[in-house]
Amino acid sequence: MKNHKDLDVWKQSMLLAEQIYNLTKDFPTDEKYGLISQMKRAVISIPSNIAEGAARKGNKEFVQFMYIAMGSLSELETQILLSQRLQFVNSVDNYLDQIEKIKQMLFGLIRYISKRDS
């Protein structure tokens, strides 16, 4: 298995993390310990779980961590949509497109690892 830093899905999730950090800079300060904190935790969890999964010895564990990353991605998607509803951000289409792309990449990696295992 490649190093996690060589995986395109890890690179894309790192880019998304940077973008979410920049996005939340303009949120109301009273959301510092609420939505901002939740979004940062969720987005950090995505590349972190990809990295941890890639470092594991077994493919079964790697797949498990990819599903955890997927859960964090879904969490972030919900938080972005809530941010739009609360009118903290106008357009979320770019973020939702990136999330969908990363989801597809994660599913592709899961399929690849699972096939290789059987």
C-alpha positions in Angstrom: 0.0 0.0 0.0 1.1 3.5 -0.8 1.9 6.0 1.9 -1.3 7.9 2.8 0.3 11.2 1.5 0.3 9.5 -2.0 -3.4 8.9 -1.9 -5.5 11.3 -4.0 -8.4 11.0 -1.6 -6.1 12.1 1.3 -4.9 15.1 -0.8 -8.5 16.1 -1.6 -9.6 15.8 2.0 -6.6 18.0 3.1 -7.7 20.6 0.6 -11.2 20.5 1.8 -10.0 20.9 5.4 -8.1 24.1 4.4 -11.2 25.4 2.7 -13.5 24.7 5.7 -11.1 26.5 8.0 -11.1 29.5 5.8 -14.9 29.4 5.4 -15.5 29.3 9.2 -13.4 32.4 9.7 -16.4 34.5 8.6 -18.9 32.8 10.9 -20.4 34.6 13.9 -18.0 34.6 16.9 -20.7 33.1 19.1 -20.5 29.9 16.9 -16.8 29.4 18.0 -17.7 26.5 20.3 -20.7 25.4 18.3 -20.8 24.9 14.6 -17.3 26.2 13.9 -15.8 23.7 16.3 -18.0 20.8 15.0 -17.1 21.6 11.4 -13.4 21.7 12.1 -13.5 18.4 14.0 -15.4 16.7 11.3 -13.2 17.9 8.5 -10.0 17.1 10.4 -11.3 13.6 11.0 -11.5 12.8 7.3 -7.8 12.9 6.3 -6.8 11.8 9.8 -8.8 8.5 9.5 -7.5 7.9 5.9 -3.9 8.3 7.3 -4.6 6.1 10.3 -6.3 3.4 8.1 -3.4 3.4 5.6 -1.0 2.9 8.5 -2.8 -0.3 9.7 -1.4 -3.7 8.8 -4.7 -5.3 7.7 -7.0 -4.3 4.8 -10.0 -5.0 7.0 -8.9 -2.3 9.4 -8.1 0.1 6.5 -11.6 -0.3 5.2 -13.0 0.3 8.6 -11.2 3.6 8.9 -12.4 4.6 5.4 -16.0 4.1 6.6 -15.2 6.3 9.6 -13.9 9.0 7.2 -17.1 8.6 5.2 -19.1 9.2 8.4 -17.2 12.4 9.1 -17.7 13.5 5.5 -21.5 13.0 5.9 -21.4 14.9 9.2 -19.6 17.8 7.5 -22.1 17.8 4.7 -24.9 18.3 7.2 -23.1 21.1 8.9 -22.4 22.9 5.7 -26.1 22.7 4.8 -27.0 24.0 8.2 -24.6 26.9 7.7 -26.4 27.8 4.6 -29.8 27.6 6.3 -28.5 29.8 9.1 -27.3 32.2 6.4 -23.6 32.1 7.5 -22.7 31.3 3.9 -24.4 32.0 0.6 -23.3 29.3 -1.8 -22.4 25.8 -0.7 -22.4 24.1 -4.1 -18.6 24.0 -4.4 -18.2 22.4 -0.9 -21.0 19.9 -1.7 -19.4 19.0 -5.0 -16.0 18.4 -3.3 -17.7 16.2 -0.6 -19.4 14.1 -3.3 -16.0 13.7 -5.1 -14.3 12.6 -1.9 -17.2 10.2 -1.2 -16.8 8.6 -4.6 -13.0 8.4 -4.1 -13.5 6.7 -0.7 -16.0 4.2 -2.1 -13.6 3.5 -4.9 -10.8 2.9 -2.5 -13.0 0.6 -0.3 -14.0 -1.4 -3.4 -10.3 -1.7 -4.5 -9.1 -2.8 -1.1 -12.0 -5.2 -0.6 -11.5 -6.9 -4.1 -7.8 -7.2 -3.4 -8.6 -8.9 -0.1 -10.9 -11.6 -1.6 
